[in-house]
Amino acid sequence: MKISGFIKNSLIDCPGKIASVIFTQGCNMACKFCHNWELIPNCHPMGDTVDEQTVFHYLKKSIGFVDALVITGGEPTVQVDLIPFIRKVKDLGLYVKLDTNGTNPKLLRLLLQQKLIDYVAMDLKTIPELPAYQKLVGNQFTENQLLNVKKTIEILKDASLQVEFRTTLIRECHSSLDVRKMCELLEGDCKYNLQAFSPHKVLDADFETYSSYSPLEIEEMIGYNKDVNSNVTGNI
């Protein structure tokens, strides 16, 4: 695994758990509002990596204190050895949370079938339509990738584990109607979290001039959409 960052202890990245967090290198997107763009090789030269042994040494000595490992990025599903890595984590008896952009439903299905993950958080960038995604991700985002995103949504809506979808709301990119459509799409038992956008340290300098919805506006969106998705919440 190519690991660029390691947080030994976190109380906020995995609800109800004391977690360690790893940040994997590489991503198959280049979201213009990304704050972790240093992990994208074609956007930034890769720096030093964290050795797997360092991670496992800490996890082993912290059994009984650390409950979970959060695997984020970058995009973890581009790692060719993700499955054997997670298997070693599960052998330690740890809970595993995976953050993903949803573009690799085939691998996700394998992880679910092998019971290697306990919690999935998927970033739904916007309504799953190509022009909307390309506005945020760039024109290199393909119709096939969008199809994979849609497949992943359906897989996760039917999965028997903890699932969270989340969208970072940008005033210039997301309308209240877009939020309504996403809430309707995700109707069911899955948690849907609306996050406030921050214009600091983003990949595309143009997005430094973009703005977030206010906490009050996000709260109003949540209230308005409770009738179609009772699990919509805010992280503001």
C-alpha positions in Angstrom: 0.0 0.0 0.0 1.2 3.5 -0.8 0.5 5.5 2.4 1.3 9.2 2.6 -0.1 10.0 6.0 -0.9 8.3 9.3 -2.9 9.6 12.2 -2.5 7.4 15.2 -5.6 8.4 17.1 -8.8 10.1 16.0 -12.1 10.6 17.7 -13.9 12.2 14.8 -13.2 10.0 11.7 -15.2 6.9 12.7 -18.3 7.5 14.7 -18.3 5.9 18.1 -14.7 4.5 17.7 -11.2 5.4 18.6 -9.6 5.1 15.2 -6.3 5.3 13.4 -6.4 6.9 10.0 -4.2 6.3 6.9 -4.1 8.4 3.8 -3.4 6.5 0.6 -1.6 8.0 -2.4 -3.2 8.4 -5.7 -6.7 9.2 -7.0 -8.6 8.7 -10.2 -10.2 12.1 -9.9 -8.9 15.6 -9.6 -11.8 17.4 -7.8 -11.3 21.1 -8.2 -12.3 21.7 -4.5 -10.0 18.9 -3.2 -8.0 19.7 0.0 -5.8 16.6 -0.3 -4.6 17.2 -3.8 -1.0 16.6 -2.6 -2.0 12.9 -2.8 -2.7 13.1 -6.5 0.5 12.2 -8.4 -0.3 14.3 -11.6 -1.0 17.3 -9.4 1.8 17.2 -7.0 5.1 15.2 -6.7 4.7 12.4 -4.2 6.7 12.9 -1.0 7.8 10.3 1.6 5.6 7.4 2.2 4.7 5.7 5.5 5.8 2.1 5.7 3.1 -0.5 6.2 5.2 -2.0 9.0 5.0 1.3 10.9 1.2 1.2 10.7 0.9 -2.4 11.7 3.4 -2.1 14.5 1.3 0.7 16.1 -2.0 -1.1 15.5 -0.7 -4.3 17.1 0.6 -2.5 20.2 -2.6 -0.5 20.5 -5.0 -3.4 20.5 -7.6 -2.7 23.2 -7.2 1.0 22.8 -7.7 1.6 19.1 -11.0 0.2 17.8 -10.8 0.9 14.1 -8.8 1.8 11.1 -10.1 4.4 8.6 -8.7 4.1 5.1 -9.0 7.3 3.2 -7.0 9.2 0.5 -6.7 10.0 -2.3 -8.9 7.2 -3.4 -8.1 3.9 -1.6 -9.6 1.7 -4.3 -6.9 2.5 -6.8 -4.4 0.6 -4.5 -3.8 -2.8 -6.1 -3.1 -4.5 -2.7 -6.1 -3.0 -0.8 -7.7 -6.4 -0.2 -4.7 -8.2 1.4 -3.9 -5.0 3.4 -7.4 -4.9 4.9 -7.4 -8.6 5.5 -4.3 -8.1 7.7 -6.2 -5.3 9.5 -9.2 -7.5 10.1 -6.9 -10.3 11.4 -6.1 -7.9 14.3 -9.8 -7.7 15.1 -10.2 -4.1 14.1 -13.2 -2.4 12.6 -12.6 -1.0 9.1 -14.1 2.2 7.6 -13.4 2.9 3.9 -13.8 6.3 2.3 -14.4 6.2 -1.4 -15.5 8.3 -4.4 -17.6 5.3 -5.7 -15.8 4.7 -9.0 -14.8 1.0 -8.3 -18.0 -1.0 -7.6 -16.3 -4.2 -8.6 -13.7 -4.0 -5.8 -16.3 -2.7 -3.4 -18.5 -5.7 -4.0 -15.5 -8.0 -3.4 -14.8 -6.3 -0.1 -18.4 -6.7 1.0 -18.6 -10.3 -0.1 -15.4 -11.1 1.9 -16.7 -9.1 4.9 -13.6 -7.0 5.0 -15.3 -3.6 5.7 -17.7 -2.5 8.3 -18.4 1.1 7.3 -18.3 2.9 3.9 -18.4 6.6 3.5 -19.0 7.6 -0.2 -18.5 11.1 -1.5 -21.4 12.0 -3.8 -19.9 15.0 -5.6 -23.2 16.2 -7.0 -26.2 14.9 -8.9 -25.0 11.8 -10.9 -25.1 13.5 -14.3 -22.0 13.9 -16.5 -22.1 17.7 -16.9 -22.6 18.3 -13.2 -19.7 15.9 -12.3 -17.4 17.3 -14.9 -18.0 20.8 -13.5 -16.5 19.7 -10.2 -14.1 16.9 -11.3 -13.0 18.1 -14.7 -13.7 16.9 -18.3 -11.4 13.9 -17.8 -14.3 12.3 -15.8 -16.0 9.8 -18.1 -19.4 8.4 -18.7 -18.1 5.0 -17.6 -16.9 6.4 -14.3 -20.3 8.0 -13.8 -21.9 4.6 -14.5 -19.7 3.1 -11.8 -20.7 5.8 -9.3 -24.3 4.9 -9.9 -23.6 1.2 -9.5 -21.8 1.9 -6.2 -24.8 3.9 -4.9 -27.1 1.0 -5.6 -24.7 -1.5 -4.0 -24.4 0.6 -0.8 -28.1 1.3 -0.5 -28.6 -2.5 -0.4 -25.6 -3.3 1.8 -26.0 -4.7 5.3 -23.4 -2.5 7.0 -23.0 1.2 8.1 -23.1 3.5 5.1 -22.8 7.2 4.8 -23.1 9.4 1.7 -21.8 12.9 1.9 -21.8 16.0 -0.4 -19.7 19.1 0.0 -22.0 21.9 -0.8 -20.7 24.8 -3.0 -23.0 27.6 -3.7 -21.8 28.1 -7.3 -22.1 24.4 -8.1 -25.1 23.0 -6.0 -28.6 24.4 -6.1 -31.3 23.6 -3.6 -33.0 21.5 -6.3 -29.7 19.5 -6.7 -29.8 18.8 -3.0 -33.4 17.7 -3.3 -32.6 15.3 -6.1 -29.7 13.8 -4.2 -31.9 13.3 -1.1 -34.5 11.6 -3.2 -31.9 9.4 -4.8 -30.6 8.3 -1.4 -33.9 7.8 0.3 -33.7 4.9 2.7 -31.7 3.8 5.7 -28.4 5.4 4.6 -27.1 8.4 6.4 -26.6 11.5 4.1 -24.4 14.2 5.3 -24.3 17.7 3.8 -20.9 19.3 4.4 -19.9 23.0 4.2 -17.4 23.9 1.6 -14.1 25.7 2.5 -12.3 27.6 -0.2 -8.9 27.3 1.4 -6.1 25.1 -0.1 -8.2 23.9 -3.0 -6.8 22.3 -6.2 -8.3 24.8 -8.6 -7.5 28.4 -7.7 -10.8 29.5 -9.2 -12.6 27.7 -6.4 -10.9 30.0 -3.9 -13.5 32.6 -5.0 -16.4 30.2 -4.5 -18.5 30.1 -1.4 -20.3 27.8 1.0 -23.9 28.0 2.0 -24.3 29.4 5.5 -25.0 27.0 8.5 -28.6 28.4 8.6 -29.1 27.7 4.8 -27.8 24.1 5.2 -30.1 23.6 8.2 -33.0 24.9 6.1 -32.1 22.4 3.3 -32.0 19.6 5.8 -35.4 20.5 7.2 -36.9 20.9 3.7 -35.7 17.4 2.6 -36.7 15.5 5.8 -39.9 14.4 4.0 -38.0 12.5 1.3 -34.9 11.5 3.3 -35.2 11.4 7.1 -31.5 10.5 7.4 -30.1 13.8 5.9 -27.9 15.6 8.4 -25.3 18.4 8.3 -21.7 18.8 9.1 -21.4 22.5 9.4 
